[in-house]
Amino acid sequence: MPERSVLIASAHGLHARPAAAFTQAAAKAGVPVQLTKGAKSVNAASILGVISLGIEHGDEVVLSAEGEGAEDLLDELTALLSADHDA
């Protein structure tokens, strides 16, 4: 299963607006995607799950996906998390 480690770039972390954009991108992909912070993993398409991780600026998270197009999807999601949506 492909994975990417990502440092969160948004100055205020993964709050509602960037989390919504992230989860929408994960959901439309049609393949299962997991987002992990520390020992906790959630479905990356779940806004409540993503927000429950309490992801802040500079936190490292791991994305993993399985299925056709997983590598390209992880590249897209990594780009979303690597961008400062608060700038």
C-alpha positions as CSV (number, residue, x, y, z in Angstrom):
1,M,0.0,0.0,0.0
2,P,1.6,3.3,-1.0
3,E,2.2,5.9,1.7
4,R,3.3,9.6,1.9
5,S,4.5,11.4,5.0
6,V,3.5,15.1,4.9
7,L,4.2,18.1,7.1
8,I,1.1,20.3,7.5
9,A,1.8,23.7,6.0
10,S,-1.4,25.6,6.9
11,A,-0.6,28.2,9.6
12,H,-3.6,27.2,11.6
13,G,-3.5,23.5,10.9
14,L,-6.1,21.4,9.3
15,H,-9.2,23.3,10.5
16,A,-12.6,23.3,8.9
17,R,-11.9,25.0,5.5
18,P,-8.7,23.1,4.5
19,A,-10.0,19.9,6.1
20,A,-13.2,20.2,3.9
21,A,-11.1,20.6,0.7
22,F,-8.9,17.7,1.7
23,T,-11.8,15.3,2.6
24,Q,-13.7,16.2,-0.6
25,A,-10.7,15.4,-2.7
26,A,-10.2,12.1,-0.8
27,A,-13.9,11.2,-1.2
28,K,-14.2,11.8,-4.9
29,A,-11.2,9.6,-5.7
30,G,-13.2,6.4,-5.2
31,V,-10.4,4.5,-3.4
32,P,-9.9,4.0,0.3
33,V,-7.6,6.6,1.9
34,Q,-6.4,6.6,5.5
35,L,-4.9,9.6,7.3
36,T,-2.7,8.8,10.3
37,K,-1.4,11.1,13.1
38,G,0.6,9.3,15.7
39,A,-1.2,6.1,16.6
40,K,-4.6,7.2,15.3
41,S,-5.9,6.5,11.8
42,V,-9.1,7.8,10.2
43,N,-10.9,7.6,6.9
44,A,-9.5,10.6,5.0
45,A,-12.9,11.2,3.4
46,S,-14.5,11.8,6.8
47,I,-14.5,15.5,7.9
48,L,-15.3,14.5,11.5
49,G,-12.5,11.9,11.5
50,V,-9.9,14.3,10.1
51,I,-10.9,17.1,12.5
52,S,-10.8,14.7,15.4
53,L,-7.0,14.2,14.8
54,G,-6.4,17.8,15.9
55,I,-3.8,18.3,13.2
56,E,-1.8,21.5,13.7
57,H,0.8,23.5,11.7
58,G,4.0,21.5,11.4
59,D,2.5,18.1,12.4
60,E,3.6,15.1,10.4
61,V,0.8,12.9,9.1
62,V,0.9,9.8,6.9
63,L,-1.4,9.2,4.0
64,S,-2.0,5.8,2.6
65,A,-4.3,4.6,-0.2
66,E,-5.1,1.3,-1.9
67,G,-6.4,0.7,-5.4
68,E,-6.0,1.9,-8.9
69,G,-4.7,5.4,-9.1
70,A,-3.5,5.4,-5.5
71,E,-0.1,6.9,-6.3
72,D,-1.6,9.9,-8.2
73,L,-4.2,10.4,-5.5
74,L,-1.6,10.5,-2.8
75,D,0.4,13.1,-4.8
76,E,-2.7,15.3,-5.1
77,L,-3.6,15.0,-1.4
78,T,0.0,15.6,-0.4
79,A,0.0,18.8,-2.4
80,L,-3.2,19.9,-0.6
81,L,-1.6,19.3,2.8
82,S,1.7,20.9,1.8
83,A,0.0,24.2,0.8
84,D,-0.7,27.0,3.3
85,H,-4.4,27.6,3.0
86,D,-4.2,30.3,5.6
87,A,-1.9,32.6,3.6
